Amino acid sequence: MTVPYEVQLLQKQRVVASQIANAPNLQWSEPFQSRESGFRNKAKLVVGGTSDCPTLGILDSRGHGVDLSHCGLYESGLATAFPMLAEFIRVARLVPYDVPNRSGELKYLLLTYSPGGELMLRFVLRSQSQLARIRSQLGKLRSLIPQLRVISANIQPEHKAILEGDTEFLLSDEDTLAMQINDVTLYLRPGSFFQTNTAVAAALYRQAGGWIDSTAPTTIADLYCGVGGFALHCDGPGRVVTGVEITADAIASAQQSSEALTSTAQWDFRVGDASIVPFVDSAPEVVIVNPPRRGIGAALATTINQSSTQTVIYSSCNVRSLAKDLEILSRFEPIRARLFDMFPQTQHHEVMLLLQAR
């Protein structure tokens, strides 16, 4: 944070460019900048302290809570909710989980803020023992934070550094948070993945859509499509857009978004492992991949490389795994690239490449 923002961008650009050095025709666009503060649309807060004096933030080396409710990274719509959440913990007598003593119940508060000013809140609990208490106080919670739309409780019983468990209880009538991104409304359910920085995510999707329009394809596959951010920015006359994602809730969200669009494209969202069965019928003209940090891996990279696909758009949060995948994608030449500063004040990056068949 002591490094001037312009220098941060320059350093990130050098890092990602150095990993994609064997691309003589690659053209870099200017990095897309973020706000330097107030950019995070989600908060993952460890709850520490006591019911009377809770902390919202992280744990120190002894496992004690450190309050970060005044951290400057969060969007204002998130930050204003933090003191109200602390008040709710006091009113509802929720017991923070004590890591050193392995006692207590409330582990985390997970909060997401939409461009429309609404919030999704997830309580992460050790067990179901305090569910009834939370339910009985939902009226008070909504009076404290009127902008809450989706409320749920996740059960994570293990004494491990795991953010959430497999069991989710919906506590509100609404089960989706609407995220208006460019001309598309994405619907997030509890547990859905969405980029941390809304403005930068919108720019990322716009850029991908522009690159796709320049190639004028009719068939597109969005692998690791999540709630459909990239796929739903591929609208165009006569296009068939397929999205593949392993999480059923994310596919349901993507389908909901596609049904709400006045579209000229045909959408087909499928639950499946993108790394195993990427092409159900035949290879699309364009493949979009936005994988986890580990990259798409050798199996999928080989499948794409041996297919008839002509264009690949690769969005990566780890340029080193991207570089490994590019070695396998030898049939494709990187021709355009852009850095998107999704995570200011850190060394993390998001970079997107346009690859064309040689």
C-alpha positions, 0 to 999 in steps of 0.5 A: 500500500506504500507503493504508488498505484501507477507503480503497482500497475507497471510492476504487475504488467511486467510480471504478466508480460514476462511469463508470456514472452514467446509471443512476437505478435502479441499486442498489449492494451493499456491496463484497466485500472481500478479504484484504489480503495472502496472496490471490494463487493464482498466481505469474508469476515471472521467473527471473534471476540464475545457476544457482547463485544464481537470483532469482524475481521481476521484472527491474530497469531493467537487465534484472537479476533482483530476487528477490520470493520473500518478497512478501506477496501470495501465498497461503502454499501458493505462498510455501512453494514458492518456495525449493524452486523455487530449490533445484531450479534449482540442483540441475538446473543450469537456466540462467536467461535473461539478457535483456541478453545474450539467453542462457540458457534458463529465462525464467519459472516459472508456479505456481498453487495450489488450495484443496485445497493442490495446485500446477500448475507450468509452466516457460517455456523459450527452447528444448527444450534443457533439457527432458531435464534437467528430466525427469531431475530430476522425482523430485527436484522432487517430493521438494522439492515433494510437493504438485505435481500438474501439471508442464509446460514451455512453449516461448517462443523469442522475445526479447520480453515475452511470457509464454508460447508456443504449444508445451506439453510435459506432464511429469506424469501428471496434466494438470488441477489441481482447483479447488474453488470453492463446490460446483463443481470446476473443472479447470485445464489448463496455460494455462487462465485462472482469477481471481487471487483464489480467495475473491473469484472464489467470491463473484463466481460466487455473486453471479451465480448468485443474480441468475440464480436471481432471474430464473428463466430456462430458457436461459442463455449464458455467453460467454467462459466459460473453464473454466466458472466462471459457467456451472457456477454456473447449475444449476437444474431444466430449465435449458439452459446454453451456454458459448462459449470460443475455447480448446479446452482450456478447453472440455474442462475445462468439460465435465469439470466438468459431467460431475462434477456431480450436476446438474438442468441441461443443459450445452453447452460449445462452442469458438468466438469468442463475439464473432462467433457468440454465438447458434447457434440462438436468443437465450437469456433470460440472457447472461453476459459476462466479457470481457477488458479491451477489453470485449465490443465493438460487434459483440457488444453490438449483437447482444445489444441487438437480440436477445430476451435479457431479462437480461445479467450483465456482469462487468468488469475495466475499467469504462471499456470496460464503460461504452462497451458499456453505451452500445450495450446501450441496451435494457437498464437496469442495476439491480444492481451490486457491486464485487469487490476482486479486486486489493487494494493496486492500482487495478484492480477487478472490477465486476459488473452485472445488466442487465434489458430495459427 
